[in-house]
């Protein structure tokens, strides 16, 4: 009765993100009731391994009492403190210092937000301020990458290059430009790493020259394109793109909202890619999803320009919940669990097992590509391995594949183009990783029996 009641209340009142409203009304909500470790349980008692860590975010796993206690202790002592008026509180000050200490290069200044979308939004404002302060207000053009995701705010969604986030919203804006994704599996130049790097460099250079080198403010890139289908560029790609931006004096923004905090192995993917960006955005794993928080890491040379440009005047950008003490207290405890609690180390081990297990599925008739790094992976399904033909629209991959995996006790991200996304909690045991692989294999076999898929394979 409780479950049915919640379903009806949800249908009547709760607007869900990135959903077909009519489709959701018809389908009804699946209510999650509890979680522990890497396992979630729905209101009917059905247990599932969360192979997607909520929304790429519960990196530490569910049910850590120490995180709960850190939040409760902060709530009892000081549940809120504004960072306006020169005020502050201990937890966000300490968290900013700890993050700056671990950040690549001179990313020593931290601006806290509520999540990834407003972290991206904040970089756009800071970047415009920076160029105006430097006496180059004409630098107002921004470049990002097709199939990239940079949040769902109005301007961030314009940097995002996924059709769902544009249709019906009147974006992107004319000052937001795109270059093709490196996408090794479907790149027109083939899968040779250097050819892909060279092609991306040529595309970025051409875009800069077309816009005008003195007009381009910044370039945005994810170390791994998450919502675009977990697209992993070749090794050296990010470094090459960063170096080209340096040559042109263009600010480089690394969007680590998904890849940060152990998702690919190290605390930050940028260190593995051997780059120091001018800005780095994080969220998700920052608090392991227990409470909302994001962070903008700003390089010292950028900070100094903005600070000198403002002088005695206030830099007019801020949020009520910037540097929230409860979120910061959680962030400090989560950071401790990553490092002292062994979660980063376990994530590397579990990630290697995950990738090896998924590689074992490569011979399945539907598997076109296996890709990933650490605990971030994808399986791309096709009906023809040579032609790389995606699953047909009639097979409704996003709904049917997700439903099959759910019934098999596994939560994954099923993209509309037939890509399966994986981002399990770093706490996963060997048995849980093996179960993810086994349940994926079962889901693939069931999808192979889908009449619409069978029909496409015969065609």
C-alpha positions in Angstrom: 0.0 0.0 0.0 2.8 2.4 0.9 4.6 1.7 -2.4 1.4 2.2 -4.4 0.7 5.4 -2.6 4.2 6.7 -3.3 3.8 5.8 -7.0 0.6 7.8 -7.3 2.0 10.8 -5.3 5.1 10.8 -7.5 3.0 10.6 -10.7 0.9 13.5 -9.6 3.5 15.9 -8.2 7.2 15.1 -8.7 8.9 16.4 -11.9 11.8 14.0 -12.7 15.0 15.2 -14.4 15.6 14.3 -18.1 12.4 12.3 -18.4 9.5 12.0 -20.8 6.8 13.4 -18.5 4.1 11.4 -20.2 6.2 8.3 -20.4 7.0 8.5 -16.7 3.3 9.0 -15.8 2.5 5.8 -17.7 5.5 3.8 -16.4 5.4 5.0 -12.8 8.3 5.4 -10.4 10.6 2.7 -9.0 11.0 3.6 -5.4 14.4 3.0 -3.8 14.1 2.3 -0.1 17.6 1.6 1.3 21.2 0.9 0.4 24.4 -0.5 1.9 27.8 -0.8 0.3 27.2 -1.3 -3.5 23.7 -2.7 -3.0 20.4 -0.8 -3.3 17.0 -2.2 -2.3 13.7 -1.0 -3.7 10.4 -0.6 -1.9 9.4 -4.2 -2.9 12.5 -5.7 -1.4 14.2 -6.3 -4.7 18.0 -6.0 -4.2 20.3 -4.8 -6.9 24.0 -4.1 -7.4 24.3 -0.4 -8.2 26.6 -0.5 -11.2 26.2 3.2 -11.7 26.8 4.6 -8.2 23.5 6.5 -8.3 24.4 9.0 -11.0 28.2 8.4 -11.2 28.4 9.8 -7.7 28.3 7.4 -4.8 31.9 6.6 -5.2 32.4 5.6 -1.5 29.4 3.3 -1.5 26.3 3.6 0.6 25.8 3.4 4.4 29.1 4.8 5.8 28.3 5.6 9.4 31.3 7.9 9.6 29.9 10.2 6.9 26.5 10.3 8.6 28.2 11.2 11.9 30.3 13.9 10.3 27.1 15.5 8.9 25.1 15.1 12.1 28.0 16.6 14.2 28.2 19.6 11.9 24.4 20.0 11.9 24.4 20.1 15.7 27.3 22.5 16.0 26.7 24.9 13.0 24.1 23.8 10.4 24.6 26.8 8.2 27.2 29.6 7.8 27.2 32.1 5.0 30.5 32.8 3.2 29.2 36.3 2.4 30.3 39.4 4.3 33.8 37.9 4.9 32.3 35.2 7.1 33.2 31.5 7.1 33.3 28.3 9.0 35.9 25.6 9.8 34.8 22.7 7.6 34.8 24.5 4.2 38.1 26.3 5.0 39.8 23.0 5.8 38.2 21.2 2.8 39.4 23.9 0.4 42.9 23.6 1.9 42.9 19.8 1.6 41.7 19.9 -2.0 44.2 22.6 -3.0 47.0 20.5 -1.5 46.0 17.5 -3.7 45.2 19.4 -6.9 47.4 19.4 -9.9 49.9 22.3 -10.3 48.7 25.7 -9.2 45.0 24.9 -8.9 45.1 26.4 -5.4 41.9 28.4 -5.2 38.6 26.6 -4.5 35.1 28.0 -5.1 32.3 25.8 -3.7 29.0 25.3 -5.5 26.0 22.9 -5.0 26.9 20.6 -7.9 28.5 20.2 -11.3 26.1 22.3 -13.3 26.6 25.5 -11.3 30.3 24.7 -11.1 30.4 24.9 -14.9 28.2 28.0 -14.8 30.7 29.6 -12.4 33.6 29.0 -14.7 31.9 30.8 -17.5 31.4 33.9 -15.3 35.0 33.7 -13.9 36.4 33.4 -17.4 34.5 36.4 -18.7 35.6 38.4 -15.7 39.2 37.3 -16.3 39.4 38.4 -19.9 37.6 41.7 -19.2 40.1 42.3 -16.3 42.9 41.6 -18.8 41.6 44.3 -21.2 40.4 41.7 -23.7 36.6 41.8 -23.5 36.3 40.6 -27.1 37.3 37.1 -25.9 33.7 36.0 -25.4 33.6 32.8 -27.5 33.6 29.3 -25.9 34.5 25.9 -27.5 33.4 22.5 -26.3 33.2 19.0 -27.8 30.3 17.1 -29.6 28.8 14.5 -27.3 30.3 16.3 -24.3 28.2 17.1 -21.2 28.8 20.2 -19.1 25.7 20.4 -17.0 22.1 21.4 -17.4 22.0 25.1 -16.5 21.0 27.4 -19.3 24.5 28.3 -20.4 26.1 25.0 -19.3 23.6 23.1 -21.4 24.7 25.1 -24.4 28.3 23.9 -23.8 26.8 20.4 -23.5 26.5 18.9 -27.0 23.7 16.4 -26.6 20.4 16.9 -28.5 18.1 16.3 -25.5 19.5 19.2 -23.6 19.0 21.6 -26.6 15.7 20.6 -28.1 13.0 23.0 -27.1 15.3 25.3 -25.0 16.6 27.7 -27.7 20.3 26.7 -27.1 23.2 26.6 -27.8 23.9 30.3 -28.0 25.8 31.7 -30.9 28.9 32.2 -28.8 29.1 28.4 -28.0 31.0 26.4 -30.6 31.7 22.6 -31.0 34.4 20.4 -32.5 33.9 16.6 -33.1 34.4 14.1 -30.4 37.6 12.0 -30.5 35.3 8.8 -30.2 37.8 6.1 -31.2 35.2 3.5 -32.0 33.4 5.7 -34.5 36.1 8.2 -35.6 36.2 8.8 -39.4 40.0 8.6 -39.3 39.9 5.1 -37.7 41.1 4.0 -34.3 44.9 4.8 -34.6 45.6 6.9 -31.5 47.9 9.4 -33.2 45.6 9.9 -36.1 42.8 10.7 -33.7 44.9 13.1 -31.8 46.1 14.8 -35.0 42.5 15.1 -36.3 41.3 16.7 -33.0 44.2 19.1 -33.0 43.4 20.1 -36.6 39.7 20.5 -35.8 40.4 22.7 -32.7 42.9 24.8 -34.6 40.5 25.3 -37.5 37.7 26.3 -35.1 40.0 28.8 -33.3 41.2 30.3 -36.6 37.6 30.5 -38.0 36.3 32.3 -34.9 39.5 34.4 -34.5 42.3 33.5 -32.1 41.8 36.8 -30.2 38.0 36.1 -29.7 38.2 32.6 -28.1 38.0 32.7 -24.3 38.1 29.0 -23.3 38.0 25.4 -24.3 36.1 22.7 -22.3 36.9 19.0 -22.2 36.1 16.0 -20.1 39.0 13.6 -19.6 36.4 10.9 -20.5 33.1 12.0 -22.0 30.6 10.6 -19.6 27.0 11.2 -20.7 28.1 11.1 -24.3 28.6 7.4 -23.9 31.7 6.9 -21.8 34.0 7.9 -24.7 37.7 7.4 -23.8 40.1 9.5 -25.8 43.5 7.9 -26.7 46.4 8.4 -24.2 48.0 11.8 -24.9 44.9 13.3 -26.4 44.0 15.6 -23.4 47.6 16.7 -23.1 47.8 17.6 -26.8 44.6 19.6 -26.6 45.8 21.4 -23.5 49.1 22.3 -25.2 47.4 23.7 -28.2 45.2 26.0 -26.0 48.4 27.2 -24.3 49.9 28.1 -27.7 46.9 30.3 -28.4 46.6 31.7 -24.9 43.1 30.1 -24.5 42.0 29.1 -21.0 41.5 25.3 -20.6 38.7 23.9 -18.5 38.9 20.2 -17.4 35.4 19.0 -16.4 36.1 16.3 -13.8 32.6 16.2 -12.4 32.4 12.5 -13.3 36.0 11.5 -13.4 37.1 13.1 -10.2 37.7 11.4 -6.8 38.9 8.0 -7.8 36.5 7.2 -10.7 39.3 6.5 -13.1 41.9 5.5 -10.5 43.7 8.5 -9.1 42.0 11.3 -7.1 41.9 13.4 -10.3 42.1 12.1 -13.9 44.1 15.2 -14.9 47.1 13.8 -13.0 47.0 10.6 -15.0 46.7 12.7 -18.2 49.7 14.8 -17.1 48.0 18.2 -17.4 47.3 21.2 -15.3 44.2 23.0 -16.5 43.4 26.7 -15.8 40.1 25.5 -14.2 38.9 22.2 -13.0 35.3 21.4 -12.1 34.3 18.6 -9.7 31.2 17.5 -7.8 29.6 14.0 -7.5 32.4 12.0 -5.8 33.4 15.1 -3.8 30.8 14.2 -1.2 30.0 10.7 -2.6 26.5 12.0 -3.4 25.6 12.0 0.3 24.9 15.8 0.2 25.0 18.3 -2.7 28.3 20.0 -3.4 30.5 21.0 -6.3 33.9 22.8 -6.5 35.7 25.0 -9.0 39.5 24.7 -8.8 41.0 27.9 -10.1 44.7 28.3 -11.1 46.6 30.9 -9.1 47.5 32.9 -12.2 43.8 33.2 -13.1 42.9 34.1 -9.5 45.5 36.9 -9.3 44.2 38.5 -12.5 40.6 38.5 -11.2 41.6 39.7 -7.8 43.7 42.6 -9.2 41.0 43.4 -11.7 38.4 43.8 -8.9 40.7 45.6 -6.5 38.6 46.9 -3.7 35.3 46.0 -5.4 33.4 42.8 -4.8 33.5 40.1 -7.5 29.8 39.8 -8.0 29.3 36.0 -8.1 28.0 33.8 -5.3 25.3 31.4 -4.1 23.5 31.2 -0.7 24.9 27.7 -0.2 28.4 28.3 -1.4 30.8 26.7 1.1 28.0 25.0 3.0 29.5 23.7 6.3 27.5 20.4 6.3 28.5 19.5 2.8 32.1 20.4 3.6 32.1 18.2 6.7 30.9 15.3 4.6 33.5 16.1 1.9 36.3 16.0 4.5 35.2 12.6 5.8 34.7 11.2 2.3 38.3 12.3 1.4 39.6 10.5 4.4 37.7 7.3 3.3 39.2 7.5 -0.2 42.7 7.8 1.1 43.0 6.4 4.6 40.1 4.1 4.3 41.6 2.4 1.2 38.8 3.2 -1.2 41.1 4.6 -3.9 43.3 1.5 -3.7 40.3 -0.8 -3.8 38.8 1.1 -6.7 42.0 0.5 -8.8 41.8 -3.2 -8.1 38.1 -3.4 -8.7 38.4 -1.4 -11.9 41.0 -3.7 -13.3 38.6 -6.7 -12.6 35.7 -4.8 -14.1 37.5 -4.1 -17.3 38.8 -7.6 -17.6 35.3 -9.0 -17.0 33.8 -6.8 -19.6 36.5 -7.7 -22.1 35.4 -11.3 -21.6 32.1 -10.3 -23.2 33.6 -9.0 -26.4 32.7 -12.1 -28.4 29.0 -11.7 -27.7 27.1 -11.2 -31.0 25.8 -7.8 -29.8 29.1 -6.3 -28.5 30.8 -3.9 -30.8 33.1 -2.1 -28.3 34.4 -2.3 -24.8 36.0 0.8 -23.3 36.8 2.4 -20.0 39.4 3.4 -17.4 39.2 2.4 -13.8 35.7 2.2 -12.5 34.2 4.0 -15.5 33.3 1.8 -18.4 31.0 1.2 -21.4 29.8 -1.6 -23.6 28.5 -0.5 -27.0 26.0 -2.8 -28.6 25.6 -3.2 -32.3 23.6 -5.5 -34.6 26.4 -5.7 -37.2 30.0 -5.7 -35.9 31.6 -4.9 -39.2 29.2 -2.0 -40.1 29.0 -1.0 -36.4 25.2 -0.6 -36.8 23.6 0.6 -33.6 20.6 -1.1 -32.0 17.4 -0.1 -33.8 15.2 2.7 -32.4 12.3 0.2 -32.3 14.2 -1.9 -29.7 14.0 1.1 -27.3 17.4 0.3 -25.8 17.3 3.0 -23.0 14.1 1.5 -21.6 14.2 -2.2 -22.4 17.9 -2.8 -21.6 17.6 -0.9 -18.3 14.5 -2.9 -17.4 16.2 -6.3 -18.2 19.2 -5.4 -16.1 17.0 -4.2 -13.3 15.1 -7.4 -13.2 18.4 -9.2 -13.2 19.5 -7.3 -10.1 21.7 -4.7 -11.7 21.5 -0.9 -12.1 23.4 0.4 -15.2 23.0 3.4 -17.5 21.3 2.3 -20.7 21.8 5.0 -23.3 19.3 5.4 -26.2 22.0 4.5 -28.8 22.6 1.1 -27.1 25.6 2.0 -25.0 25.7 0.5 -21.5 27.4 2.7 -18.9 29.1 1.5 -15.8 30.4 3.4 -12.8 30.2 1.2 -9.7 31.1 2.3 -6.2 34.8 2.1 -5.4 34.0 -0.2 -2.4 32.9 -3.1 -4.7 34.2 -6.6 -3.7 35.4 -9.2 -6.2 32.1 -11.0 -5.9 30.2 -7.8 -6.7 32.3 -7.1 -9.7 31.8 -10.7 -10.9 28.0 -10.4 -10.4 28.0 -7.2 -12.5 29.6 -9.1 -15.3 27.3 -12.2 -14.9 24.2 -10.0 -14.8 25.4 -8.0 -17.8 25.9 -11.2 -19.8 22.4 -12.4 -19.0 21.0 -9.0 -20.0 22.9 -9.2 -23.3 21.4 -12.7 -24.0 17.9 -11.4 -23.3 18.5 -8.4 -25.6 19.7 -10.8 -28.3 16.3 -12.4 -28.1 14.4 -9.2 -28.5 12.3 -9.5 -31.7 13.3 -6.0 -32.9 17.0 -6.7 -32.4 16.7 -10.1 -34.2 14.9 -8.5 -37.1 17.6 -5.8 -37.4 20.4 -8.5 -37.3 18.7 -10.4 -40.2 18.3 -7.2 -42.2 
